[in-house]
Amino acid sequence: MKLFFEQPALAILLLLLWRAACEQIVFSDNRPAISIQVTGPSQADLNATVSRALNTCQVRELLGDSRYRLLYSELLSPSTELYPDTKDEGNMFQATVYDYTRGRVIFPKGILPDIFSSDVALANIQPLPSLEELAEAARIAGIGPSVTENARPYMPPYEARDFPDGTSHRLLHLAIGSANLSRLAYVNMNNGSVQAILAQGAVCQAPADSNQASVNINTPGTANFVISKNGNTLWAFEVTRPSSSAGTNGAGIELRNVKYKGKSVLYQASVPILNVEYEDKTPPVSCGPYYRDWQNSEYPLHCPPAKEFAPWLRLCKTPAATIVDPPFTDGGDFTGVAVSIEGQEVVLKSQMTAGWYRYTSEWRFDVDGTLRPRWGFGGVLLGDNCICHVHHHHVYWRLDFDIVSAGNNLVREFNNPPIFPGTKYHDKVYEVKREKDPGCHRHWEISNTRWRGKYALIPGPNDGVADEFGVGDMWVLKYHPGEIDDGVRFTSAIDAKANIDKFKNGEVVKDQDVVIWYAAHFKHNQSHEQGPEHGHIVGPEIRPLQW
């Protein structure tokens, strides 16, 4: 396509804008080059549309004279539960408004920038607090925040006080952290009452809380990446920052439309489910015993700047460091997605917070076509110091494989020694849940039945095996657009378990569009950690076999 301009100045301006939007970083040595283009509506675009949507007659009638707060607004990913039948990359938005007077949530939603396409839903649920609501809760509690303190959600982040008519009051579970002290409180945001909590912290060797602010969830951020070497394009994919990732509780760094050497590998890849179980379930231990965590609250990490593509997207001079990387300290100088070139790998890394936990979402793209998903587990001393109590983490990747094409995909399992006579391989014909088996060198291969292309999914050596709470290791499912996660919100009850089994209903998966869920499990015993080292990293390997 050719573009012609009557005014040369306009052509020059557009050329400069293109260069600013799509920048390539080329190194003089043998490392891969990267090209990054930031895309999607801005926060200002989103705010402007949401402001107009809140002023529509429909929303004004619902709010009336209520005391309310706009907690946050978000761009919805395609194929969410709100728009389950669309793959349109249109700019769908949703605002989350809490009505304190009537104890309910109002969700105006629609398509940018057309507010006339908007609709409104009501629900009695408890969303995560925004930074502004946390600051208000701290003010009500009379415990800050000051310039040296930051309020953050504790675990569980809220409770609902339900009434017979189905409405509820919103109680925020608040932690106020400073250099040497953590204070806890429940703050009723509906009537302003406060219940102070005495922290009874255990003692162990763990990193100190850096007491830095996180980023509001649902803050937009999307970019297109191209990784090349010697002028040849290798990887191309779309990245969404954790704060804007899809799913009920977010999903860490989210990948879409992942291609290697021009052919499709994955349509979508992320971590929509993350939970934890504590071993000691008897009073007076106040930790857990179960939590479903969230993966969209970004926290600072260390990333010495080499190039900043957007406020949330930075190329680091040296590898980015989170709490699970040397020198194993909390916090940093950058919040968002950090990019680094490490040998023949391009590495994307973010750090997130959920109460006292610190999580690392990481994707490692090797020039040889190998993709290494990684998830790091860490934590800090805060409140009851639950990091000191033995607990089990479970992380669930959702890998929507589209090997060469969306359909015609086949999943085969490898076992040696064989579990079927005479063959080390067998096809997955129907939806199934499988466990890891290191003794059989078990792994899975995903291929296209019509076109050349095959990848292997190989369990990592530290990925553990399923148990009663960590309910599985691997699922092969037929793709359905609404099955991004199991819909369980943040909770401290036994229903924090992953419920991927509800998607397994016997459908044919052979020669179909398939989704694989892969889980890793890790026992965290802080007393076993020696010296400054802290945290653990898990994850499989996604390796090309035929391409």
C-alpha positions as CSV (number, residue, x, y, z in Angstrom):
1,M,0.0,0.0,0.0
2,K,1.3,3.5,-0.9
3,L,0.5,6.7,1.0
4,F,0.5,10.0,-0.8
5,F,0.5,13.4,0.9
6,E,-0.2,16.8,-0.6
7,Q,1.8,18.5,2.2
8,P,5.4,17.3,2.7
9,A,5.4,18.6,6.2
10,L,2.5,16.2,7.1
11,A,4.4,13.3,5.6
12,I,7.5,14.1,7.7
13,L,5.4,14.5,10.9
14,L,3.8,11.1,10.3
15,L,7.1,9.5,9.7
16,L,8.5,10.9,12.9
17,L,5.5,9.6,14.8
18,W,5.9,6.1,13.3
19,R,9.5,6.1,14.4
20,A,8.5,7.1,17.9
21,A,5.8,4.5,18.1
22,C,7.9,1.6,16.6
23,E,11.4,1.5,17.8
24,Q,14.1,-1.1,17.1
25,I,17.0,-1.9,19.3
26,V,19.9,-3.5,17.5
27,F,23.1,-4.6,19.4
28,S,26.5,-4.6,17.9
29,D,27.3,-8.1,19.2
30,N,25.6,-11.4,18.3
31,R,22.5,-10.9,20.5
32,P,19.0,-10.7,19.1
33,A,17.4,-7.4,18.2
34,I,14.0,-6.3,19.3
35,S,11.4,-4.0,17.8
36,I,8.6,-2.7,20.0
37,Q,5.4,-0.8,19.1
38,V,3.2,0.4,22.0
39,T,-0.5,0.0,20.9
40,G,-4.0,0.4,22.2
41,P,-6.1,3.2,23.8
42,S,-4.4,5.3,26.4
43,Q,-5.5,5.8,30.0
44,A,-6.7,9.3,28.9
45,D,-8.9,7.8,26.2
46,L,-10.4,5.3,28.6
47,N,-11.0,7.9,31.3
48,A,-12.7,10.3,28.9
49,T,-15.2,7.6,27.7
50,V,-15.9,6.3,31.2
51,S,-16.5,9.8,32.5
52,R,-19.2,10.2,29.8
53,A,-20.6,6.8,30.5
54,L,-21.0,7.6,34.2
55,N,-23.0,10.7,33.1
56,T,-25.6,8.7,31.1
57,C,-29.2,8.7,32.3
58,Q,-29.1,5.0,33.0
59,V,-26.1,5.3,35.4
60,R,-27.3,8.5,37.1
61,E,-30.7,6.9,37.8
62,L,-29.0,3.9,39.5
63,L,-26.7,6.0,41.6
64,G,-29.2,8.7,42.5
65,D,-28.0,10.4,45.8
66,S,-25.7,7.5,46.7
67,R,-22.2,7.9,48.1
68,Y,-20.1,6.0,45.5
69,R,-16.6,5.7,44.2
70,L,-15.2,4.9,40.7
71,L,-12.7,2.2,41.7
72,Y,-11.2,1.7,38.3
73,S,-11.9,1.3,34.6
74,E,-10.5,-1.3,32.3
75,L,-10.1,-2.4,28.8
76,L,-11.6,-5.8,28.3
77,S,-9.8,-8.5,26.4
78,P,-11.7,-10.3,23.6
79,S,-13.4,-13.5,24.5
80,T,-14.2,-12.6,28.1
81,E,-17.2,-13.7,30.0
82,L,-18.8,-10.4,29.2
83,Y,-18.4,-10.9,25.5
84,P,-18.0,-14.6,25.2
85,D,-18.8,-15.0,21.5
86,T,-16.5,-12.4,20.0
87,K,-12.9,-12.4,18.9
88,D,-13.1,-8.8,17.8
89,E,-10.2,-6.8,19.0
90,G,-12.5,-3.9,19.5
91,N,-11.9,-1.5,22.4
92,M,-14.3,-2.9,25.0
93,F,-14.3,-1.2,28.3
94,Q,-15.8,-1.7,31.8
95,A,-15.9,0.6,34.8
96,T,-16.3,-0.6,38.4
97,V,-18.3,1.7,40.6
98,Y,-18.9,0.8,44.3
99,D,-22.2,2.2,45.7
100,Y,-21.6,2.5,49.5
101,T,-25.1,3.7,50.2
102,R,-26.8,0.6,48.7
103,G,-24.0,-1.9,49.1
104,R,-23.6,-3.0,45.5
105,V,-21.4,-2.7,42.5
106,I,-22.4,-1.0,39.2
107,F,-20.6,-2.0,36.0
108,P,-21.0,0.4,33.1
109,K,-19.5,-1.3,30.0
110,G,-19.4,-0.8,26.3
111,I,-17.1,-0.1,23.3
112,L,-14.7,2.9,23.1
113,P,-15.5,5.7,22.4
114,D,-19.2,5.1,21.7
115,I,-21.1,5.5,25.0
116,F,-24.4,4.9,23.2
117,S,-23.3,1.2,22.9
118,S,-22.9,1.0,26.7
119,D,-24.8,-1.2,29.1
120,V,-25.0,-1.4,32.9
121,A,-24.9,-4.4,35.1
122,L,-25.4,-4.7,38.9
123,A,-23.8,-7.2,41.3
124,N,-23.3,-7.8,45.0
125,I,-19.6,-8.7,44.8
126,Q,-16.5,-7.3,46.4
127,P,-13.8,-6.0,43.9
128,L,-10.2,-5.3,44.9
129,P,-9.8,-1.8,46.3
130,S,-8.1,1.0,44.3
131,L,-5.1,2.9,45.6
132,E,-7.4,5.9,46.3
133,E,-9.9,3.7,48.3
134,L,-7.0,2.3,50.3
135,A,-5.8,5.7,51.2
136,E,-9.3,6.7,52.2
137,A,-9.6,3.6,54.4
138,A,-6.3,4.4,56.1
139,R,-7.5,8.0,56.8
140,I,-10.7,6.6,58.3
141,A,-8.6,4.2,60.5
142,G,-6.5,7.1,61.6
143,I,-3.3,5.3,60.9
144,G,-1.9,7.1,57.8
145,P,-0.8,6.9,55.2
146,S,2.0,9.5,55.6
147,V,4.8,10.2,53.2
148,T,6.7,7.2,54.6
149,E,3.8,4.7,54.7
150,N,1.7,2.9,52.1
151,A,-1.6,1.2,52.6
152,R,-2.1,-2.1,50.8
153,P,-4.6,-4.9,50.8
154,Y,-3.8,-7.6,53.4
155,M,-4.9,-11.2,53.1
156,P,-7.8,-11.7,52.5
157,P,-8.1,-8.3,51.0
158,Y,-11.7,-7.7,52.1
159,E,-14.7,-9.3,53.8
160,A,-18.4,-8.8,53.0
161,R,-20.9,-8.3,55.9
162,D,-24.1,-9.6,54.3
163,F,-27.6,-8.6,55.1
164,P,-30.9,-10.5,54.6
165,D,-31.9,-8.5,51.6
166,G,-28.7,-9.5,49.7
167,T,-26.9,-6.3,50.1
168,S,-23.6,-6.1,52.0
169,H,-21.1,-3.8,53.7
170,R,-17.6,-3.6,52.3
171,L,-14.8,-4.3,54.9
172,L,-11.3,-3.7,53.6
173,H,-8.5,-5.7,55.3
174,L,-5.8,-3.1,55.5
175,A,-2.0,-3.3,56.2
176,I,-0.1,-0.1,56.8
177,G,3.6,-0.7,56.5
178,S,6.5,1.4,57.5
179,A,10.2,0.7,58.0
180,N,9.8,-1.1,61.3
181,L,6.1,-1.6,61.9
182,S,3.0,-3.2,60.3
183,R,-0.4,-2.2,61.5
184,L,-3.6,-4.0,60.5
185,A,-7.2,-3.0,60.5
186,Y,-10.6,-3.8,59.1
187,V,-12.3,-0.7,57.8
188,N,-16.1,-0.7,57.0
189,M,-16.3,1.6,54.0
190,N,-20.0,1.8,54.2
191,N,-20.4,3.2,57.8
192,G,-16.8,4.2,58.7
193,S,-16.3,1.8,61.6
194,V,-12.9,0.5,62.3
195,Q,-11.6,-2.7,63.9
196,A,-7.9,-2.6,64.8
197,I,-6.1,-6.0,64.7
198,L,-3.1,-6.9,66.8
199,A,-0.5,-8.5,64.6
200,Q,1.0,-11.6,66.1
201,G,4.0,-12.2,63.8
202,A,6.1,-15.2,63.7
203,V,9.9,-14.7,63.4
204,C,12.0,-15.9,60.5
205,Q,14.6,-14.7,58.1
206,A,12.8,-13.0,55.2
207,P,13.2,-9.8,53.2
208,A,12.0,-6.6,54.7
209,D,9.0,-4.9,53.1
210,S,10.2,-2.0,50.9
211,N,7.0,-0.2,51.6
212,Q,6.5,1.0,48.0
213,A,3.3,1.8,46.2
214,S,1.8,-0.6,43.6
215,V,0.0,0.4,40.4
216,N,-3.8,0.5,40.2
217,I,-5.1,-2.7,38.6
218,N,-6.6,-2.3,35.1
219,T,-4.1,0.4,34.1
220,P,-3.8,-0.1,30.3
221,G,-0.6,-1.2,28.6
222,T,-0.2,-3.3,25.4
223,A,2.7,-3.5,22.9
224,N,3.7,-5.5,19.8
225,F,7.1,-7.2,19.9
226,V,9.3,-8.5,17.1
227,I,12.5,-10.4,17.9
228,S,15.0,-10.8,15.1
229,K,18.6,-11.8,14.4
230,N,20.8,-11.0,11.5
231,G,17.8,-9.3,9.8
232,N,15.6,-12.4,10.1
233,T,12.3,-12.2,12.1
234,L,12.1,-14.9,14.6
235,W,9.4,-14.1,17.2
236,A,6.4,-11.8,16.9
237,F,3.8,-11.4,19.6
238,E,1.6,-9.0,21.6
239,V,2.3,-8.3,25.3
240,T,-0.2,-7.0,27.9
241,R,1.1,-5.7,31.2
242,P,-0.2,-7.6,34.3
243,S,-2.4,-4.7,35.5
244,S,-4.4,-5.0,32.3
245,S,-4.3,-8.8,31.9
246,A,-7.5,-10.8,31.2
247,G,-9.3,-12.9,33.8
248,T,-11.2,-12.6,37.1
249,N,-8.0,-11.9,39.1
250,G,-5.6,-10.9,36.3
251,A,-3.0,-13.2,34.8
252,G,0.5,-11.7,35.1
253,I,2.2,-10.8,31.8
254,E,-0.2,-11.9,29.1
255,L,0.9,-13.0,25.6
256,R,-1.3,-13.1,22.5
257,N,-0.7,-14.1,18.9
258,V,2.7,-15.6,19.5
259,K,4.4,-16.6,16.2
260,Y,7.8,-18.1,15.6
261,K,9.3,-17.7,12.1
262,G,6.0,-16.5,10.8
263,K,3.9,-19.4,12.0
264,S,1.4,-19.5,14.9
265,V,2.5,-21.1,18.2
266,L,0.0,-19.7,20.8
267,Y,-3.1,-17.6,20.5
268,Q,-2.9,-16.7,24.2
269,A,-0.7,-17.5,27.2
270,S,-1.0,-16.4,30.8
271,V,-1.5,-17.4,34.5
272,P,-5.2,-16.9,35.4
273,I,-5.1,-19.0,38.6
274,L,-2.8,-18.7,41.5
275,N,-3.5,-20.1,45.0
276,V,-1.9,-21.1,48.3
277,E,-2.5,-23.5,51.2
278,Y,-1.1,-23.3,54.7
279,E,-0.1,-26.5,56.5
280,D,-1.1,-25.3,60.0
281,K,-4.8,-24.8,60.0
282,T,-5.3,-24.7,63.8
283,P,-5.9,-21.5,65.9
284,P,-4.3,-19.2,66.9
285,V,-2.5,-19.3,63.5
286,S,-4.2,-16.5,61.5
287,C,-2.6,-17.4,58.2
288,G,-4.8,-18.9,55.5
289,P,-5.5,-21.7,55.6
290,Y,-6.4,-21.1,51.9
291,Y,-6.1,-18.1,49.6
292,R,-6.9,-17.3,45.9
293,D,-4.4,-14.6,44.9
294,W,-4.5,-11.9,42.3
295,Q,-2.0,-11.4,39.5
296,N,-2.7,-7.8,38.3
297,S,-1.2,-5.6,41.1
298,E,2.2,-4.6,39.8
299,Y,5.0,-3.8,42.2
300,P,8.4,-2.2,41.6
301,L,11.5,-4.2,40.5
302,H,15.0,-3.2,39.7
303,C,15.6,-2.3,36.0
304,P,18.6,0.0,35.2
305,P,17.2,1.9,32.2
306,A,18.6,1.5,28.7
307,K,15.5,2.6,26.8
308,E,12.0,3.5,27.9
309,F,9.2,2.7,25.3
310,A,6.4,3.7,27.6
311,P,6.1,4.5,31.4
312,W,5.3,0.9,31.9
313,L,7.7,-0.7,29.4
314,R,11.5,-0.5,29.8
315,L,14.6,-2.1,28.3
316,C,17.1,-2.8,31.1
317,K,20.9,-2.4,30.8
318,T,21.3,-5.5,32.9
319,P,18.8,-8.3,33.8
320,A,15.8,-7.1,35.7
321,A,15.8,-8.2,39.4
322,T,12.8,-9.0,41.6
323,I,12.8,-10.3,45.1
324,V,13.7,-13.8,43.9
325,D,16.8,-12.5,42.0
326,P,20.2,-11.4,43.5
327,P,20.5,-9.4,45.8
328,F,17.1,-10.8,46.9
329,T,15.6,-7.4,48.1
330,D,12.1,-6.1,47.9
331,G,11.1,-3.3,45.6
332,G,12.9,-1.3,43.0
333,D,12.9,1.7,40.6
334,F,10.5,0.6,37.9
335,T,6.9,-0.8,37.7
336,G,5.6,-2.6,34.7
337,V,7.2,-4.9,32.1
338,A,11.0,-5.0,32.2
339,V,12.8,-6.3,29.0
340,S,16.3,-7.6,29.0
341,I,18.6,-9.4,26.5
342,E,20.3,-12.3,28.2
343,G,22.5,-14.2,25.8
344,Q,20.3,-15.6,23.1
345,E,17.1,-14.9,25.1
346,V,14.8,-11.9,25.2
347,V,13.3,-11.9,28.7
348,L,10.1,-10.2,29.9
349,K,9.6,-9.8,33.6
350,S,7.2,-8.2,36.0
351,Q,6.8,-8.3,39.8
352,M,3.4,-8.3,41.5
353,T,2.1,-8.1,45.0
354,A,-0.7,-9.7,46.9
355,G,-0.6,-8.9,50.6
356,W,2.8,-10.1,51.8
357,Y,3.5,-12.2,48.7
358,R,5.7,-11.1,45.8
359,Y,5.2,-12.9,42.6
360,T,7.4,-12.8,39.4
361,S,5.8,-13.3,36.0
362,E,8.4,-14.1,33.4
363,W,8.6,-15.2,29.7
364,R,11.9,-16.1,28.1
365,F,12.1,-16.2,24.3
366,D,15.1,-18.1,22.9
367,V,16.2,-17.5,19.3
368,D,16.1,-21.3,18.7
369,G,12.2,-21.2,19.2
370,T,12.1,-22.3,22.8
371,L,9.7,-20.4,25.1
372,R,10.3,-20.7,28.8
373,P,7.4,-19.5,31.1
374,R,8.6,-18.8,34.6
375,W,6.8,-17.9,37.9
376,G,8.7,-16.8,41.0
377,F,7.4,-17.0,44.6
378,G,8.7,-14.7,47.3
379,G,7.4,-12.7,50.2
380,V,8.2,-10.1,52.9
381,L,7.7,-9.7,56.6
382,L,4.4,-7.9,57.1
383,G,1.6,-8.1,59.7
384,D,1.4,-11.6,61.1
385,N,4.5,-12.6,59.1
386,C,2.7,-15.4,57.4
387,I,5.7,-15.9,55.1
388,C,7.3,-17.7,58.1
389,H,4.6,-20.4,58.2
390,V,5.0,-23.4,55.9
391,H,2.7,-23.1,52.9
392,H,2.2,-24.5,49.4
393,H,1.9,-22.4,46.2
394,H,0.1,-23.6,43.1
395,V,0.4,-21.7,39.7
396,Y,-1.7,-22.6,36.7
397,W,-0.7,-21.5,33.2
398,R,-3.4,-21.4,30.5
399,L,-1.7,-22.1,27.1
400,D,-4.0,-21.7,24.1
401,F,-1.9,-23.5,21.5
402,D,-2.6,-22.7,17.9
403,I,0.2,-24.7,16.2
404,V,0.2,-23.3,12.7
405,S,-3.6,-22.9,12.8
406,A,-6.3,-22.6,15.4
407,G,-7.8,-25.9,14.5
408,N,-6.4,-29.3,13.4
409,N,-4.2,-29.5,16.5
410,L,-3.2,-32.9,18.1
411,V,-1.9,-33.5,21.6
412,R,0.2,-36.7,22.1
413,E,1.7,-37.9,25.4
414,F,5.2,-39.5,25.6
415,N,6.1,-42.1,28.3
416,N,9.3,-44.1,28.6
417,P,8.9,-46.8,29.8
418,P,5.6,-47.0,27.8
419,I,2.2,-47.2,29.6
420,F,0.6,-48.7,26.4
421,P,2.2,-51.9,25.0
422,G,4.4,-51.3,22.0
423,T,4.4,-47.5,21.9
424,K,5.8,-44.6,23.8
425,Y,3.2,-42.3,22.4
426,H,-0.6,-42.1,22.5
427,D,-3.0,-39.5,21.2
428,K,-5.4,-37.5,23.4
429,V,-8.8,-38.1,21.8
430,Y,-11.1,-36.6,24.5
431,E,-10.6,-34.0,27.1
432,V,-8.5,-35.3,29.9
433,K,-6.6,-34.4,33.1
434,R,-3.1,-35.9,33.5
435,E,-0.4,-35.9,36.2
436,K,3.3,-35.5,35.8
437,D,5.5,-38.6,35.9
438,P,9.2,-38.0,36.0
439,G,9.9,-41.7,36.2
440,C,8.3,-42.1,32.7
441,H,10.0,-38.9,31.3
442,R,6.4,-37.8,30.6
443,H,5.9,-34.8,28.4
444,W,3.4,-33.7,25.8
445,E,3.7,-32.8,22.1
446,I,1.3,-30.5,20.3
447,S,1.3,-30.7,16.5
448,N,-0.8,-29.7,13.5
449,T,-2.4,-32.6,11.6
450,R,-2.3,-30.9,8.2
451,W,0.7,-28.7,8.2
452,R,4.3,-29.2,9.5
453,G,4.7,-27.9,13.0
454,K,5.2,-29.5,16.4
455,Y,6.1,-28.2,19.9
456,A,6.8,-30.1,23.1
457,L,5.6,-29.1,26.6
458,I,8.2,-30.4,29.0
459,P,7.7,-30.2,32.8
460,G,10.3,-28.3,34.7
461,P,12.5,-30.1,37.2
462,N,11.2,-28.1,40.2
463,D,7.5,-28.0,39.1
464,G,6.3,-30.5,41.7
465,V,3.2,-32.8,41.5
466,A,-0.5,-32.4,42.2
467,D,-1.9,-33.0,45.7
468,E,-5.4,-32.6,47.3
469,F,-5.4,-28.8,47.1
470,G,-3.2,-28.5,44.1
471,V,-5.8,-30.4,42.1
472,G,-3.9,-31.3,38.9
473,D,-0.8,-31.0,36.7
474,M,-2.1,-30.8,33.2
475,W,-5.4,-30.6,31.3
476,V,-6.2,-31.0,27.6
477,L,-9.4,-29.1,26.8
478,K,-11.3,-28.0,23.7
479,Y,-11.1,-24.3,23.2
480,H,-14.2,-22.2,24.3
481,P,-13.9,-18.4,24.4
482,G,-15.5,-17.9,27.8
483,E,-13.2,-20.4,29.6
484,I,-10.4,-17.9,30.5
485,D,-10.5,-19.0,34.2
486,D,-12.8,-20.7,36.7
487,G,-14.4,-17.4,37.9
488,V,-13.3,-17.7,41.5
489,R,-12.6,-14.4,43.0
490,F,-10.2,-13.6,45.9
491,T,-11.1,-15.8,48.8
492,S,-9.7,-17.4,51.9
493,A,-12.1,-20.4,51.9
494,I,-11.6,-23.9,50.6
495,D,-13.2,-22.9,47.3
496,A,-9.9,-21.2,46.5
497,K,-9.0,-24.5,44.9
498,A,-8.6,-24.4,41.1
499,N,-11.8,-25.6,39.4
500,I,-10.5,-26.4,35.9
501,D,-12.2,-29.7,36.1
502,K,-15.5,-28.0,35.4
503,F,-14.3,-27.4,31.8
504,K,-13.6,-31.1,31.2
505,N,-16.8,-32.7,29.9
506,G,-15.7,-35.3,27.4
507,E,-15.4,-33.3,24.2
508,V,-13.3,-34.4,21.4
509,V,-9.9,-32.7,21.3
510,K,-8.1,-34.6,18.5
511,D,-7.7,-32.5,15.4
512,Q,-9.4,-29.5,17.2
513,D,-8.6,-26.1,18.7
514,V,-7.0,-27.1,22.0
515,V,-6.1,-25.4,25.3
516,I,-3.6,-26.8,27.7
517,W,-3.6,-25.9,31.4
518,Y,-0.3,-26.7,33.1
519,A,0.3,-26.4,36.8
520,A,3.4,-26.2,39.0
521,H,3.5,-26.7,42.8
522,F,6.0,-25.5,45.3
523,K,6.3,-26.0,49.1
524,H,7.6,-22.8,50.7
525,N,9.4,-23.3,54.0
526,Q,11.2,-20.1,54.9
527,S,13.3,-21.8,57.6
528,H,15.0,-23.8,54.9
529,E,16.4,-20.7,53.1
530,Q,19.9,-19.9,54.1
531,G,21.8,-16.6,53.8
532,P,20.4,-13.8,51.6
533,E,18.8,-16.1,49.0
534,H,15.1,-16.0,48.9
535,G,12.2,-17.4,46.9
536,H,11.9,-20.0,44.2
537,I,11.2,-20.1,40.5
538,V,9.2,-22.8,38.6
539,G,8.0,-23.3,35.0
540,P,8.0,-25.7,32.0
541,E,9.8,-25.6,28.7
542,I,7.9,-25.1,25.4
543,R,10.3,-26.4,22.8
544,P,10.0,-26.7,18.9
545,L,10.4,-30.2,17.5
546,Q,9.4,-29.7,13.9
547,W,9.2,-26.2,12.5
